[in-house]
């Protein structure tokens, strides 16, 4: 038990609007006009791993150009609102890139990741994971 918790609510927290189906949850939007739950897209996490912990802080001119192409490559998901988070993250172990994407088409997302300039140039790895549980803010 977490010593910082002072109440006995369930852990992990139970949330209305999250329904588990197989390995990925389907979140629902309870504000549909008919009052029925409408399925929402699965949430995926893209994690860009550079060749060294300080990758984001030590980019060469050539790698900066590749990273610019990487950002342009991600733009359609950002512009459509499907990519709800995108950018570099710094933590105690170094840096990595993070993208959070809502989509129903995992195959297309994986193909998109494989075609990313950071991958095709060998600059970095781009890993795709599925969130097993989570809540993304309503749009």
N, C-alpha and C positions, 0 to 999 in steps of 0.2 A: 504494500500500500504506500502511496506517495505521502511522505510526512508533511508536505506543504498543503495538502488538501484538508479542508476542515469539515466538509459535508460528505454524505454517503451517496452522492449521485453515481450512476453507473459509469464504469470505465471500460473501454473508451466511451466517450460521451455518445449518447444515442441521439440521433438527429432525425426529425421528421423530414421526409423528402428524399431519403436515401434508401434505395432498395438494392439488395445484393442479388446478382444473377450470375452464377458461375464465378469466373476469376475476376471480373470487373464489375464495379457497382454501376447501376443506372440511377442517376439522380433525377428527380422529378421536379417540375415547376408546378406548384399547386395553385397558380393564379390563372389557369386557363379559363376561357370564357364559359365552358361547360361545367367547370368545377372539378373535372377529372384530371388526374395526374398525367402530364405529358412527358414522355421520356426525353431526357437531355443527353447530350453527347458524353462519351467517356472522356475523362481527363487524363492526358498524357504529360509526362515530364521529359523534356529534352535536356541532356546534360552534356555540355561541351568540355572535354578534357584536353588541355594542352599537353605538350611534351615535358613540361616542368612546372613546379608549383607556382613560380612567379611569372608564368606565361603572359597574363594580362598586363603586367607592369613592365615587361621587357620586350615589347613587340619591335621587330625590325621594320624598316620601310616596306619591304616586300610582304611581310606578314600583315602589316596594317592594310595593305591593298586587298589581300585575301579576306581579311575581316570585314572590310567595306563591302566586298561582294557577298559575304555571308549575310550581312545585315540586309542587303538588297534582296537576297534570296528569300529571307524570312518575311519581307514586307507584305506579300499577299495574305499570309496568315494574320499578321498584325492588323492590316487594313480591314480585313473581314471581321475582326473582333474575336476570331477563334484562338489567337495567341494572346492570352490574358496577362502574361508576364514574359519579359524578354530582356536579357542583359547580363553583364558580368557580375559575379559575386566574389567578394573577398572574405576569407575566414582565416582561422588560425593555421590551417594547413596550406594556404596559398590562395589560388583563384580558380574559378571555373565559370562557364557560361550556363545560364539557366533559361529555359523556355517552358512555359506551361501552355498546353494546347488542348482545346475542347474540340473533338471531332468524332464522327461516327465511322470514319474510314481509316482504320489503323494501317491497312496496306498502303494507302496513298501517303500517309504520314511517314511511314518507314521508307518509301521510295523517295519522298521529298528529302528526308534526312540523308539518305545515301547519295543524293545528287548535290548536296550542299558543297560549295567550294572549299570549305575547310576539310571536308572528307576527300573530295576528288583530288585535291592537291597534296594530301597527306599532312596537312598542317596540324590537325587535331582529330580527335575521335568525337563522334556525336552519338551518344547513347540514348535510346528511347525506352522509357519505362511507363508502366500503367499505374496510376494511383488506385490503390485498392479501396480507399475511403477518403473522402474529403468533401469539402464544400467550396464551391466557387461562387463568389458574390453574384447576385442577380444582375442581369443587364438592364 
